Amino acid sequence: MTLGELMYRARTKLRLTQKEIANLMAISQGTYSRLERNLQNPTLYQMMQIRIHLHISLDKFFDNIPTKNRMV
């Protein structure tokens, strides 16, 4: 599962629209959409906001980061 898929599942489970979660994160709906569709990589701040507002555990969050983007 990609990070975007994880974000989509968590957001729909919470019954939030992209616009609602984007407002909570203080980003545009377009930016959130690109993150959810894996067209844009989140910043560190956005990663923290995603975890907080979508209630994603740290281990689940990092299990969904592609290996090529991880720092070893």
C-alpha positions in Angstrom: 0.0 0.0 0.0 1.3 3.4 -0.9 1.3 6.4 1.5 -1.4 8.0 -0.7 -3.6 4.9 -0.4 -3.1 4.9 3.4 -4.1 8.6 3.5 -7.2 7.9 1.4 -8.3 5.0 3.6 -7.7 6.9 6.8 -9.5 10.0 5.5 -12.6 8.1 4.3 -12.7 6.1 7.5 -12.9 9.5 9.4 -15.5 10.6 6.8 -13.6 13.7 5.9 -13.4 15.4 2.5 -10.1 16.3 1.0 -11.0 20.0 1.5 -11.7 19.4 5.2 -8.4 17.6 5.9 -6.6 20.2 3.8 -8.0 22.9 5.9 -6.9 21.1 9.1 -3.4 20.8 7.7 -3.4 24.5 6.5 -2.7 23.5 2.8 -4.8 23.7 -0.3 -7.1 21.0 -1.4 -5.0 20.6 -4.6 -1.9 20.0 -2.6 -3.7 17.4 -0.5 -5.0 15.8 -3.6 -1.5 15.5 -5.1 -0.2 13.9 -1.8 -3.1 11.4 -1.8 -2.5 10.5 -5.4 1.3 10.1 -4.8 2.1 12.9 -7.3 3.9 15.0 -4.6 6.0 13.9 -1.7 5.0 15.4 1.7 7.3 17.7 3.6 8.4 16.7 7.1 5.8 19.2 8.5 3.1 17.7 6.2 4.0 14.2 7.3 3.5 15.2 10.9 0.2 16.8 10.1 -1.0 13.7 8.1 -0.2 11.5 11.1 -1.9 13.8 13.6 -5.1 14.5 11.7 -5.6 11.1 10.1 -4.7 9.2 13.3 -2.0 7.1 11.6 0.5 5.4 13.9 4.2 6.0 13.4 5.0 2.4 12.5 2.1 2.2 10.0 3.1 5.5 8.5 6.7 4.6 7.9 5.8 1.1 6.6 4.2 2.9 3.7 7.1 5.2 2.7 8.8 3.8 -0.4 12.3 2.5 0.4 14.0 4.8 -2.1 12.7 7.8 0.0 13.9 6.5 3.3 17.1 7.6 4.9 19.2 4.7 6.1 
